[in-house]
């Protein structure tokens, strides 16, 4: 493992966590592309932002933990946890899209 991998995944993870926080807590829905929020009702905005933000934060945590678990614990464990967290985050976002935006697009 080289230092570039650690730095790049940590920066990517921190960026995803920051974006997730801004969507979830600050409800800055404008960071999402328009077609991802085109059919969203005003009363569903809070829950939509919550699930989209949490999904992004889960993906960010998965990116940050990967190089450190790979270095300190085990390569295989880090890969499994990375993919579980990425898939869980994406599923959270897809759930929010389907439930509150009435479809993926």
C-alpha positions in Angstrom: 0.0 0.0 0.0 1.4 3.4 -0.9 0.8 6.7 0.6 -1.1 8.0 -2.5 -3.8 5.3 -2.0 -4.3 6.3 1.6 -4.4 10.0 0.9 -6.7 9.8 -2.1 -9.2 7.4 -0.4 -9.2 9.5 2.8 -9.8 12.7 0.8 -12.6 11.0 -1.2 -14.1 9.7 2.0 -14.0 13.1 3.8 -15.6 14.7 0.7 -18.4 12.2 0.7 -19.0 12.7 4.5 -19.0 16.4 4.1 -21.5 16.3 1.2 -23.6 13.8 3.1 -23.6 16.1 6.1 -24.6 19.1 4.0 -27.4 17.2 2.4 -28.7 15.6 5.6 -28.3 18.3 8.3 -28.3 21.5 6.3 -30.8 20.2 3.7 -28.7 21.6 0.8 -30.6 19.6 -1.8 -29.1 21.7 -4.6 -25.9 19.6 -4.6 -28.0 16.8 -6.2 -28.7 16.9 -9.9 -32.1 18.3 -10.7 -33.6 15.0 -12.1 -32.8 13.4 -8.8 -35.2 15.7 -7.0 -37.6 16.7 -9.8 -40.7 14.9 -8.4 -39.9 15.5 -4.7 -42.8 16.9 -2.6 -42.1 19.7 -0.1 -43.2 17.6 2.8 -40.9 14.7 1.8 -37.8 16.9 1.5 -36.6 16.3 5.1 -36.7 12.5 4.9 -35.3 12.5 1.4 -32.3 14.6 2.5 -31.8 12.4 5.6 -31.6 9.2 3.6 -29.5 10.7 0.8 -27.1 12.2 3.3 -26.8 9.1 5.4 -26.1 7.0 2.2 -23.3 9.4 1.3 -21.8 9.3 4.8 -21.8 5.5 4.8 -20.0 5.5 1.5 -17.5 8.0 2.8 -16.8 6.0 5.9 -16.3 2.9 3.7 -13.7 4.8 1.7 -11.8 6.1 4.7 -11.7 2.8 6.6 -10.4 0.7 3.7 -6.7 1.7 3.5 -6.3 1.7 7.3 -7.9 -1.7 7.8 -5.9 -3.0 4.9 -2.7 -1.8 6.5 -3.4 -2.6 10.2 -5.7 -5.7 10.1 -6.3 -7.6 6.9 -6.6 -7.1 3.2 -9.6 -9.4 2.8 -11.5 -7.9 5.8 -11.0 -4.4 4.5 -12.3 -5.3 1.1 -15.4 -7.0 2.5 -16.2 -4.1 4.8 -15.5 -1.6 2.0 -17.9 -3.2 -0.4 -20.6 -3.8 2.3 -20.5 -0.1 3.2 -20.5 1.1 -0.4 -23.4 -1.2 -1.2 -25.3 -0.2 1.9 -24.8 3.5 1.1 -26.0 3.1 -2.4 -29.0 1.1 -1.3 -29.9 3.8 1.1 -29.8 6.4 -1.7 -31.8 4.2 -4.1 -34.4 3.6 -1.4 -34.7 7.4 -0.9 -35.0 7.9 -4.7 -37.7 5.3 -5.1 -39.7 6.2 -2.1 -39.6 10.0 -2.2 -38.8 10.8 -5.8 -41.1 8.1 -7.3 -38.3 6.4 -9.2 -34.6 6.4 -9.9 -34.7 9.2 -12.4 
